[in-house]
Amino acid sequence: MKALIIKDFLNLKHIIKSQFQILLVFIALGFITKNLFFIISILAVLSISYNLTCFAYDENSRFYSYGLALPINRKDIVFSRYVTSYIVFLVTSMLILLLTYMNSIIFNISNYFISITLLFVSVLLIAIFTPIAFKFGLEKAKISMIFSVSFLPIVLINIFKSLNLNINLNSLYLKIIPMIILLIVSFVSIKLSTIIVSKKDF
């Protein structure tokens, strides 16, 4: 599985390098405009898009047909993709939280709740897209991403409004419940992807 993870990061290496330079420009613009929230939003989107980029490289290179001819376990293919996605997510999360902290300290703009919500939605979308990409391919996963990004925030906002929840950022429930939801969704996503890949004829 280690080799599969390295393979994913080698595929991502060039795109990460090019996008890192662009991110530095946006960070500079954020300091000029005295608001770093735009770059925070971009990082949240990138944490999702790298997952789909890995699928794009694999499909274009016909990796699955070649890889399964080698002594590679299908479960390892699934687990390695999730490990890669979550490593990228953890790195982008640290950057998002750092920029959010800088935004509040330097410019006195507090976006902690929005940043945490973006991170929550990012993991949720990774868990949704990955089984779809394994089952139907990258193109349908992209369609589901567009649909989810367009409607999921609206659905979540309407749910909060209908429940009339008074959100307390210091609430223990606000910290624990999202973590439990993400763990359950991620577990279900991994199991579903494992079943799909084990039965799929690449």
HUJOTA-V948221 format. One record per run of one state. SS is the DSSP state (H for helix, E for strand, - for the rest). FROM is the first residue (numbers start at 1). TO is the last residue. If there is no record, write none. Layout:
BEGIN
ss-><SS:SS>
from-><FROM:FROM>
to-><TO:TO>
END
This chain:
BEGIN
ss-><-:H:-:H:-:H:-:H:-:H:-:H:-:H:->
from-><1:2:34:37:61:63:68:74:107:112:137:138:164:172:200>
to-><1:33:36:60:62:67:73:106:111:136:137:163:171:199:202>
END
